[in-house]
Amino acid sequence: MYFGKKNAEEPVVEMVDTVVYSCESEACNGWMRKDFASAENTCPMCGSNLVEEVRELPKISNEYNAYR
């Protein structure tokens, strides 16, 4: 039988401090990155207000936002 080798090295994920908008409702856990948020300041899941906060998240790029 053949068993494939697994990669010994895990991919390195760079964590960065990221500004996010978080729902202020206790019943809702919705949030979104500032780069991907629309101009509206309401939660798309429950309709409550969104507040700005900083979280440590994996780095991703938003190429659409780079051309604004």
C-alpha positions as CSV (number, residue, x, y, z in Angstrom):
1,M,0.0,0.0,0.0
2,Y,1.1,3.5,-0.7
3,F,0.6,6.3,1.8
4,G,1.5,9.8,0.6
5,K,3.7,11.9,2.7
6,K,2.2,15.0,4.2
7,N,4.1,18.3,4.0
8,A,6.1,18.7,7.2
9,E,5.8,22.5,7.0
10,E,2.6,24.3,7.6
11,P,2.0,27.4,5.6
12,V,2.9,30.6,7.5
13,V,0.0,32.8,8.1
14,E,0.9,36.5,8.8
15,M,-1.4,38.0,11.5
16,V,-1.9,41.7,11.4
17,D,-3.9,44.2,13.4
18,T,-7.0,44.9,11.3
19,V,-9.7,47.5,11.7
20,V,-13.2,45.9,11.6
21,Y,-16.8,47.0,12.1
22,S,-18.5,44.9,14.8
23,C,-22.2,44.7,15.6
24,E,-23.0,46.3,19.0
25,S,-25.9,44.0,19.6
26,E,-25.3,41.4,22.3
27,A,-27.5,38.8,20.4
28,C,-25.5,39.2,17.1
29,N,-21.9,38.3,16.5
30,G,-21.6,39.9,13.0
31,W,-18.5,41.8,11.9
32,M,-16.7,42.8,8.7
33,R,-13.3,44.1,7.8
34,K,-13.2,47.9,7.1
35,D,-11.8,47.2,3.6
36,F,-14.9,45.2,2.6
37,A,-17.5,47.3,4.4
38,S,-20.1,49.4,2.5
39,A,-20.9,53.0,3.3
40,E,-23.8,52.0,5.5
41,N,-23.2,51.9,9.3
42,T,-25.7,49.1,10.0
43,C,-25.3,45.4,10.6
44,P,-26.4,43.5,7.5
45,M,-27.5,40.6,9.7
46,C,-29.6,42.3,12.4
47,G,-29.8,46.0,11.5
48,S,-28.1,47.3,14.6
49,N,-25.3,49.9,14.6
50,L,-21.7,48.9,13.9
51,V,-18.8,50.1,16.0
52,E,-15.1,50.2,14.9
53,E,-12.6,48.0,16.7
54,V,-9.2,46.4,16.0
55,R,-8.7,42.6,15.8
56,E,-5.7,40.5,15.0
57,L,-6.6,38.6,11.8
58,P,-4.8,36.8,9.0
59,K,-3.5,39.2,6.3
60,I,-5.5,39.2,3.1
61,S,-5.5,41.6,0.2
62,N,-8.4,43.4,-1.3
63,E,-7.3,44.2,-4.8
64,Y,-10.6,45.9,-5.7
65,N,-10.0,48.4,-2.9
66,A,-6.5,49.1,-4.1
67,Y,-7.8,50.9,-7.2
68,R,-10.1,53.3,-5.5
